[in-house]
Amino acid sequence: MRLIIRLAVNAFALWLAATLVSGIDLTDNIPLIVLVALIFGLVNVFIGSVLKLLSLPLTIVTLGLFALVVNTALLAITASLTDNLQIDGFWSAFLGALIISIVSSVLNTIFTD
């Protein structure tokens, strides 16, 4: 059940980021949004873990701000793996990653036991 909630939270966060940031295009088809959220989750688990570990010194020095750059890279990797998510540039990906991070943090806090 927890996995389904996290998937739904990621799907909503991706949809909201695509709605608010003009440089991010996401399909309007709900099953495809869930598929993009699943790919985003898998990218976060496998590639994100390694990137976050390798960038830990920079994240500490920048007081956590470099984590947004890592999240931006993970969002860009997700966009390169699927045709249902298109990102125009770095700043669009950065703003999208910021929105996704904030929304995911808030919703995961609300919906987890």
DSSP file (Angstrom, degrees, kcal/mol; ACC not computed):
  #  RESIDUE AA STRUCTURE BP1 BP2  ACC     N-H-->O    O-->H-N    N-H-->O    O-->H-N    TCO  KAPPA ALPHA  PHI   PSI    X-CA   Y-CA   Z-CA
    1    1 A M     >        0   0    0      0, 0.0     4,-2.1     0, 0.0     5,-0.2   0.000 360.0 360.0 360.0 -39.2    0.0    0.0    0.0
    2    2 A R  H  >  +     0   0    0      1,-0.2     4,-2.3     2,-0.2     5,-0.2   0.875 360.0  53.0 -62.8 -37.6    2.9    2.4    0.8
    3    3 A L  H  > S+     0   0    0      1,-0.2     4,-2.2     2,-0.2    -1,-0.2   0.887 108.0  50.2 -65.4 -39.5    4.4    1.9   -2.6
    4    4 A I  H  > S+     0   0    0      2,-0.2     4,-2.4     1,-0.2    -1,-0.2   0.892 110.1  50.5 -66.2 -39.7    1.1    2.8   -4.3
    5    5 A I  H  X S+     0   0    0     -4,-2.1     4,-2.5     2,-0.2    -2,-0.2   0.925 111.3  47.8 -64.3 -44.4    0.8    5.9   -2.2
    6    6 A R  H  X S+     0   0    0     -4,-2.3     4,-2.6     2,-0.2    -2,-0.2   0.888 111.4  51.1 -64.4 -38.0    4.3    7.0   -3.1
    7    7 A L  H  X S+     0   0    0     -4,-2.2     4,-2.4     2,-0.2    -1,-0.2   0.918 111.4  47.3 -64.2 -43.0    3.7    6.3   -6.8
    8    8 A A  H  X S+     0   0    0     -4,-2.4     4,-2.4     2,-0.2    -2,-0.2   0.889 111.7  50.9 -65.1 -39.2    0.5    8.4   -6.7
    9    9 A V  H  X S+     0   0    0     -4,-2.5     4,-2.6     2,-0.2    -2,-0.2   0.925 111.7  47.3 -64.4 -44.8    2.4   11.2   -4.9
   10   10 A N  H  X S+     0   0    0     -4,-2.6     4,-2.6     2,-0.2     5,-0.2   0.903 111.6  50.8 -63.1 -41.0    5.1   11.1   -7.5
   11   11 A A  H  X S+     0   0    0     -4,-2.4     4,-2.4     2,-0.2    -2,-0.2   0.922 112.7  45.9 -62.9 -43.9    2.6   11.1  -10.3
   12   12 A F  H  X S+     0   0    0     -4,-2.4     4,-2.7     2,-0.2    -2,-0.2   0.913 112.6  50.5 -65.1 -42.3    0.8   14.1   -8.8
   13   13 A A  H  X S+     0   0    0     -4,-2.6     4,-2.3     2,-0.2    -2,-0.2   0.902 111.7  47.6 -64.0 -41.2    4.0   16.0   -8.2
   14   14 A L  H  X S+     0   0    0     -4,-2.6     4,-2.3     2,-0.2    -1,-0.2   0.922 112.8  48.9 -64.1 -43.9    5.2   15.4  -11.8
   15   15 A W  H  X S+     0   0    0     -4,-2.4     4,-1.8    -5,-0.2    -2,-0.2   0.915 112.1  48.6 -61.5 -43.7    1.8   16.5  -13.1
   16   16 A L  H  X S+     0   0    0     -4,-2.7     4,-2.4     2,-0.2     5,-0.2   0.900 110.9  50.2 -65.1 -41.0    1.9   19.7  -10.9
   17   17 A A  H  X S+     0   0    0     -4,-2.3     4,-2.4     1,-0.2    -1,-0.2   0.904 111.1  49.0 -63.3 -40.9    5.4   20.5  -12.0
   18   18 A A  H  < S+     0   0    0     -4,-2.3     6,-0.2     1,-0.2    -1,-0.2   0.828 112.7  48.9 -67.8 -30.9    4.4   20.1  -15.7
   19   19 A T  H  < S+     0   0    0     -4,-1.8    -2,-0.2    -5,-0.2    -1,-0.2   0.882 118.0  38.1 -73.6 -39.2    1.4   22.3  -15.1
   20   20 A L  H  < S+     0   0    0     -4,-2.4     2,-0.6    -5,-0.1    -2,-0.2   0.794 108.3  64.0 -86.0 -29.7    3.3   25.1  -13.3
   21   21 A V    ><  -     0   0    0     -4,-2.4     3,-1.4    -5,-0.2    -1,-0.1  -0.856  66.7-154.9-102.5 123.0    6.6   25.2  -15.3
   22   22 A S  T 3  S+     0   0    0     -2,-0.6    -1,-0.1     1,-0.3    -4,-0.1   0.732  90.3  60.4 -69.6 -21.3    6.1   26.1  -19.0
   23   23 A G  T 3  S+     0   0    0     64,-0.0    65,-2.3    69,-0.0     2,-0.5   0.394  90.7  80.1 -88.0   3.9    9.3   24.3  -20.1
   24   24 A I  E <   -A   87   0A   0     -3,-1.4     2,-0.5    -6,-0.2    63,-0.2  -0.953  59.5-169.7-115.0 124.1    8.0   20.9  -18.9
   25   25 A D  E     +A   86   0A   0     61,-3.0    61,-2.9    -2,-0.5     2,-0.4  -0.957   8.4 175.5-115.1 124.5    5.6   18.9  -21.1
   26   26 A L  E     -A   85   0A   0     -2,-0.5    59,-0.2    59,-0.2     7,-0.1  -0.970  35.8-102.4-126.9 141.9    3.9   15.8  -19.7
   27   27 A T        -     0   0    0     57,-1.7    57,-0.0    -2,-0.4    -1,-0.0  -0.154  19.5-135.2 -58.5 156.1    1.3   13.8  -21.4
   28   28 A D  S    S+     0   0    0      4,-0.0     2,-0.5     5,-0.0    -1,-0.1   0.498  74.1 107.2 -91.0  -4.8   -2.4   14.2  -20.3
   29   29 A N     >  -     0   0    0      1,-0.2     4,-2.0     2,-0.0     3,-0.3  -0.648  63.6-148.8 -79.5 118.6   -3.0   10.5  -20.2
   30   30 A I  H  > S+     0   0    0     -2,-0.5     4,-2.3     1,-0.2     5,-0.2   0.890  94.5  51.5 -60.8 -44.8   -3.2    9.4  -16.6
   31   31 A P  H  > S+     0   0    0      0, 0.0     4,-1.8     0, 0.0    -1,-0.2   0.881 111.6  49.1 -60.7 -34.0   -1.8    5.8  -17.1
   32   32 A L  H  > S+     0   0    0     -3,-0.3     4,-2.3     2,-0.2    -2,-0.2   0.842 108.0  53.6 -73.0 -32.2    1.2    7.3  -18.9
   33   33 A I  H  X S+     0   0    0     -4,-2.0     4,-2.4     2,-0.2    -1,-0.2   0.908 109.5  48.8 -64.4 -41.4    1.7    9.9  -16.1
   34   34 A V  H  X S+     0   0    0     -4,-2.3     4,-2.2     2,-0.2    -2,-0.2   0.878 109.6  52.4 -65.2 -37.2    1.8    6.9  -13.7
   35   35 A L  H  X S+     0   0    0     -4,-1.8     4,-2.5     2,-0.2    -2,-0.2   0.916 109.6  48.3 -64.3 -42.5    4.3    5.2  -15.9
   36   36 A V  H  X S+     0   0    0     -4,-2.3     4,-2.7     1,-0.2    -2,-0.2   0.900 111.0  51.4 -63.2 -40.2    6.5    8.3  -16.0
   37   37 A A  H  X S+     0   0    0     -4,-2.4     4,-2.3     2,-0.2    -2,-0.2   0.881 109.4  50.4 -64.2 -37.6    6.2    8.4  -12.1
   38   38 A L  H  X S+     0   0    0     -4,-2.2     4,-2.3     2,-0.2    -2,-0.2   0.923 111.9  46.6 -65.2 -44.4    7.2    4.8  -12.0
   39   39 A I  H  X S+     0   0    0     -4,-2.5     4,-2.6     2,-0.2    -2,-0.2   0.908 111.8  52.0 -63.0 -41.5   10.3    5.4  -14.2
   40   40 A F  H  X S+     0   0    0     -4,-2.7     4,-2.2     1,-0.2    -2,-0.2   0.896 109.9  49.3 -61.5 -41.1   11.1    8.5  -12.1
   41   41 A G  H  X S+     0   0    0     -4,-2.3     4,-2.2     2,-0.2    -1,-0.2   0.903 111.5  48.2 -64.7 -41.9   10.9    6.4   -8.9
   42   42 A L  H  X S+     0   0    0     -4,-2.3     4,-2.6     2,-0.2     5,-0.4   0.889 111.0  50.8 -66.9 -38.8   13.2    3.7  -10.4
   43   43 A V  H  X>S+     0   0    0     -4,-2.6     5,-2.4     1,-0.2     4,-1.3   0.913 111.1  49.7 -63.2 -41.9   15.7    6.3  -11.6
   44   44 A N  I  <>S+     0   0    0     -4,-2.2     5,-0.6     3,-0.2    -2,-0.2   0.893 113.5  45.8 -63.2 -40.1   15.7    7.7   -8.1
   45   45 A V  I  <5S+     0   0    0     -4,-2.2     4,-0.4     3,-0.2    -2,-0.2   0.951 125.7  25.7 -69.9 -49.1   16.2    4.4   -6.5
   46   46 A F  I  X5S+     0   0    0     -4,-2.6     4,-0.8    -5,-0.1    -3,-0.2   0.959 136.8  22.0 -85.6 -53.7   19.0    3.1   -8.7
   47   47 A I  I  X5S+     0   0    0     -4,-1.3     4,-2.5    -5,-0.4     5,-0.2   0.871 120.3  58.1 -83.6 -38.1   20.8    6.1  -10.1
   48   48 A G  I  ><S+     0   0    0     -5,-2.4     4,-2.8     1,-0.2     5,-0.2   0.863 101.7  55.1 -62.4 -37.6   19.8    8.6   -7.5
   49   49 A S  H  ><S+     0   0    0     -5,-0.6     4,-1.8    -4,-0.4    -1,-0.2   0.924 111.6  43.8 -61.8 -44.0   21.3    6.6   -4.6
   50   50 A V  H  X S+     0   0    0     -4,-0.8     4,-2.6     2,-0.2     5,-0.2   0.931 115.1  48.2 -67.5 -45.7   24.7    6.5   -6.3
   51   51 A L  H  X S+     0   0    0     -4,-2.5     4,-2.1     1,-0.2    -2,-0.2   0.899 111.7  49.8 -63.0 -40.7   24.6   10.2   -7.3
   52   52 A K  H  < S+     0   0    0     -4,-2.8    -1,-0.2    -5,-0.2    -2,-0.2   0.871 112.2  48.0 -67.6 -35.5   23.5   11.3   -3.8
   53   53 A L  H >< S+     0   0    0     -4,-1.8     3,-1.0    -5,-0.2    -2,-0.2   0.925 113.9  46.0 -68.5 -44.5   26.3    9.3   -2.3
   54   54 A L  H 3< S+     0   0    0     -4,-2.6     4,-0.2     1,-0.2    -2,-0.2   0.824 115.9  45.9 -68.3 -30.9   29.0   10.6   -4.7
   55   55 A S  T 3X S+     0   0    0     -4,-2.1     4,-2.6    -5,-0.2    -1,-0.2   0.319  79.6 108.4 -95.2   9.2   27.8   14.2   -4.2
   56   56 A L  H <> S+     0   0    0     -3,-1.0     4,-2.4     1,-0.2     5,-0.2   0.884  76.2  51.8 -55.7 -43.8   27.5   14.0   -0.5
   57   57 A P  H  > S+     0   0    0      0, 0.0     4,-2.4     0, 0.0    -1,-0.2   0.928 112.9  45.2 -60.9 -42.3   30.6   16.3    0.1
   58   58 A L  H  > S+     0   0    0     -4,-0.2     4,-2.3     1,-0.2     8,-0.3   0.879 111.6  53.1 -66.5 -36.7   29.2   19.0   -2.2
   59   59 A T  H  <>S+     0   0    0     -4,-2.6     5,-3.5     2,-0.2     6,-0.3   0.892 111.0  46.7 -65.3 -38.8   25.8   18.7   -0.6
   60   60 A I  H ><5S+     0   0    0     -4,-2.4     3,-1.2     3,-0.2    -2,-0.2   0.923 112.6  49.1 -67.7 -44.6   27.3   19.2    2.9
   61   61 A V  H 3<5S+     0   0    0     -4,-2.4    -2,-0.2     1,-0.3    -1,-0.2   0.875 114.8  44.3 -64.1 -37.4   29.4   22.1    1.8
   62   62 A T  T ><5S-     0   0    0     -4,-2.3     3,-1.4    -5,-0.2    -1,-0.3   0.287 114.9-115.8 -91.2  11.4   26.4   23.8    0.1
   63   63 A L  T < 5S-     0   0    0     -3,-1.2    -3,-0.2     1,-0.3    -4,-0.1   0.852  76.2 -47.0  57.4  38.1   24.1   23.0    3.1
   64   64 A G  T > <S+     0   0    0     -5,-3.5     3,-1.0    -6,-0.2     4,-0.4   0.309 111.9 112.2  94.0  -8.5   21.9   20.8    1.0
   65   65 A L  T X>  +     0   0    0     -3,-1.4     3,-1.3    -6,-0.3     4,-0.7   0.811  69.4  64.1 -69.9 -28.2   21.4   23.0   -2.0
   66   66 A F  H 3> S+     0   0    0     -8,-0.3     4,-1.9     1,-0.3     3,-0.3   0.735  86.5  73.5 -67.6 -19.4   23.4   20.7   -4.3
   67   67 A A  H <> S+     0   0    0     -3,-1.0     4,-2.4     1,-0.2    -1,-0.3   0.825  91.1  57.6 -61.6 -30.2   20.7   18.0   -3.7
   68   68 A L  H <> S+     0   0    0     -3,-1.3     4,-2.1    -4,-0.4    -1,-0.2   0.860 103.8  51.4 -67.1 -34.9   18.5   20.1   -6.0
   69   69 A V  H  X S+     0   0    0     -4,-0.7     4,-2.1    -3,-0.3    -2,-0.2   0.898 110.1  49.2 -67.2 -39.8   21.1   19.8   -8.8
   70   70 A V  H  X S+     0   0    0     -4,-1.9     4,-2.2     2,-0.2    -2,-0.2   0.919 111.3  49.2 -64.1 -43.3   21.1   16.1   -8.3
   71   71 A N  H  X S+     0   0    0     -4,-2.4     4,-2.1     1,-0.2    -2,-0.2   0.861 108.5  54.3 -64.4 -34.5   17.3   16.0   -8.4
   72   72 A T  H  X S+     0   0    0     -4,-2.1     4,-2.2     2,-0.2    -1,-0.2   0.918 108.6  48.6 -62.6 -43.8   17.4   18.1  -11.6
   73   73 A A  H  X S+     0   0    0     -4,-2.1     4,-2.4     1,-0.2    -2,-0.2   0.889 110.2  51.5 -63.7 -39.5   19.8   15.5  -13.1
   74   74 A L  H  X S+     0   0    0     -4,-2.2     4,-2.1     2,-0.2    -1,-0.2   0.881 109.9  49.1 -66.4 -37.5   17.4   12.7  -12.1
   75   75 A L  H  X S+     0   0    0     -4,-2.1     4,-2.1     2,-0.2    -1,-0.2   0.895 111.6  49.6 -67.1 -39.4   14.5   14.5  -13.7
   76   76 A A  H  X S+     0   0    0     -4,-2.2     4,-1.8     2,-0.2    -2,-0.2   0.884 109.5  51.4 -66.9 -38.2   16.5   15.0  -16.9
   77   77 A I  H  X S+     0   0    0     -4,-2.4     4,-1.2     2,-0.2    -2,-0.2   0.913 109.4  50.8 -63.3 -41.9   17.5   11.4  -17.0
   78   78 A T  H  X S+     0   0    0     -4,-2.1     4,-1.0     1,-0.2     3,-0.4   0.908 108.8  51.3 -61.3 -42.0   13.8   10.4  -16.6
   79   79 A A  H  < S+     0   0    0     -4,-2.1     3,-0.3     1,-0.2     6,-0.3   0.844 108.4  52.0 -65.1 -32.7   12.9   12.7  -19.5
   80   80 A S  H  < S+     0   0    0     -4,-1.8    -1,-0.2     1,-0.2    -2,-0.2   0.749 108.1  52.4 -75.0 -21.9   15.5   11.1  -21.6
   81   81 A L  H  < S+     0   0    0     -4,-1.2     2,-0.3    -3,-0.4    -1,-0.2   0.654 112.2  43.9 -87.2 -16.1   14.2    7.6  -20.9
   82   82 A T     <  -     0   0    0     -4,-1.0     3,-0.4    -3,-0.3    -1,-0.1  -0.948  61.0-148.1-132.0 150.3   10.6    8.3  -21.8
   83   83 A D  S    S+     0   0    0     -2,-0.3    -1,-0.1     1,-0.2    -4,-0.1   0.552  93.3  72.4 -87.7  -8.9    8.8   10.1  -24.6
   84   84 A N  S    S+     0   0    0      1,-0.1   -57,-1.7   -52,-0.1     2,-0.4   0.530  93.9  56.6 -85.8  -6.2    5.9   11.2  -22.4
   85   85 A L  E     -A   26   0A   0     -3,-0.4     2,-0.4    -6,-0.3   -59,-0.2  -0.987  63.9-178.7-130.1 121.7    8.0   13.8  -20.5
   86   86 A Q  E     -A   25   0A   0    -61,-2.9   -61,-3.0    -2,-0.4     2,-0.4  -0.975   4.9-169.6-122.6 133.0    9.8   16.6  -22.3
   87   87 A I  E     -A   24   0A   0     -2,-0.4   -63,-0.2   -63,-0.2     3,-0.1  -0.984  11.9-155.3-124.6 132.5   12.0   19.2  -20.6
   88   88 A D        -     0   0    0    -65,-2.3     2,-0.3    -2,-0.4    -1,-0.1   0.862  63.8 -30.6 -77.9 -37.5   13.3   22.3  -22.5
   89   89 A G  S  > S-     0   0    0    -66,-0.2     4,-2.1     1,-0.1     5,-0.2  -0.928  71.5 -71.4-165.1-173.6   16.4   23.2  -20.5
   90   90 A F  H  > S+     0   0    0     -2,-0.3     4,-2.9     1,-0.2     5,-0.2   0.917 122.4  49.5 -62.3 -45.8   18.2   23.2  -17.2
   91   91 A W  H  > S+     0   0    0      1,-0.2     4,-2.6     2,-0.2     5,-0.2   0.858 110.2  50.7 -68.7 -33.7   16.2   25.9  -15.5
   92   92 A S  H  > S+     0   0    0      2,-0.2     4,-2.4     1,-0.2    -1,-0.2   0.928 113.8  45.5 -64.8 -43.4   12.9   24.2  -16.4
   93   93 A A  H  X S+     0   0    0     -4,-2.1     4,-2.7     2,-0.2    -2,-0.2   0.885 112.5  52.2 -65.5 -38.2   14.3   21.0  -15.0
   94   94 A F  H  X S+     0   0    0     -4,-2.9     4,-2.3     2,-0.2    -2,-0.2   0.941 112.2  43.9 -63.8 -48.4   15.5   22.8  -11.9
   95   95 A L  H  X S+     0   0    0     -4,-2.6     4,-2.5     2,-0.2    -2,-0.2   0.898 114.5  50.9 -64.0 -39.5   12.2   24.4  -11.2
   96   96 A G  H  X S+     0   0    0     -4,-2.4     4,-2.8    -5,-0.2    -2,-0.2   0.912 110.4  48.6 -63.1 -42.6   10.4   21.2  -11.9
   97   97 A A  H  X S+     0   0    0     -4,-2.7     4,-2.5     2,-0.2    -2,-0.2   0.878 110.8  51.7 -65.3 -37.3   12.7   19.3   -9.5
   98   98 A L  H  X S+     0   0    0     -4,-2.3     4,-2.3     2,-0.2    -2,-0.2   0.934 112.7  44.4 -63.1 -46.6   12.2   22.0   -6.8
   99   99 A I  H  X S+     0   0    0     -4,-2.5     4,-2.8     2,-0.2     5,-0.3   0.926 114.0  49.6 -64.0 -44.8    8.4   21.7   -7.2
  100  100 A I  H  X S+     0   0    0     -4,-2.8     4,-2.5     1,-0.2     5,-0.3   0.904 111.2  50.1 -62.3 -41.3    8.5   17.9   -7.2
  101  101 A S  H  X S+     0   0    0     -4,-2.5     4,-2.2    -5,-0.2    -1,-0.2   0.930 114.3  43.3 -62.9 -46.0   10.8   17.9   -4.1
  102  102 A I  H  X S+     0   0    0     -4,-2.3     4,-2.4     2,-0.2     5,-0.2   0.947 117.5  44.4 -66.2 -49.2    8.5   20.2   -2.1
  103  103 A V  H  X S+     0   0    0     -4,-2.8     4,-2.8     1,-0.2     5,-0.3   0.913 114.8  48.9 -64.1 -42.6    5.2   18.5   -3.1
  104  104 A S  H  X S+     0   0    0     -4,-2.5     4,-2.7    -5,-0.3     5,-0.3   0.910 111.5  49.7 -63.9 -42.0    6.6   15.0   -2.6
  105  105 A S  H  X S+     0   0    0     -4,-2.2     4,-1.6    -5,-0.3    -2,-0.2   0.933 114.8  43.6 -62.3 -45.9    8.0   15.9    0.9
  106  106 A V  H  X S+     0   0    0     -4,-2.4     4,-2.0     2,-0.2    -2,-0.2   0.951 117.9  43.4 -65.6 -49.5    4.7   17.5    2.0
  107  107 A L  H  X S+     0   0    0     -4,-2.8     4,-2.8     1,-0.2    -2,-0.2   0.878 112.4  52.0 -69.0 -37.5    2.5   14.8    0.6
  108  108 A N  H  X S+     0   0    0     -4,-2.7     4,-1.2    -5,-0.3    -1,-0.2   0.854 109.9  51.0 -66.1 -32.6    4.7   11.9    1.8
  109  109 A T  H  < S+     0   0    0     -4,-1.6    -2,-0.2    -5,-0.3    -1,-0.2   0.897 114.4  43.9 -67.1 -40.4    4.6   13.5    5.3
  110  110 A I  H  < S+     0   0    0     -4,-2.0    -2,-0.2     1,-0.2    -1,-0.2   0.924 119.9  39.0 -70.7 -44.5    0.8   13.7    5.2
  111  111 A F  H  < S+     0   0    0     -4,-2.8     2,-0.3    -5,-0.1    -1,-0.2   0.512  95.3  90.2 -93.0  -5.2    0.1   10.2    3.8
  112  112 A T     <        0   0    0     -4,-1.2  -110,-0.0    -5,-0.2    -4,-0.0  -0.643 360.0 360.0 -91.9 152.9    2.7    8.1    5.6
  113  113 A D              0   0    0     -2,-0.3    -1,-0.1     0, 0.0    -4,-0.1   0.471 360.0 360.0 -74.6 360.0    1.9    6.4    8.9
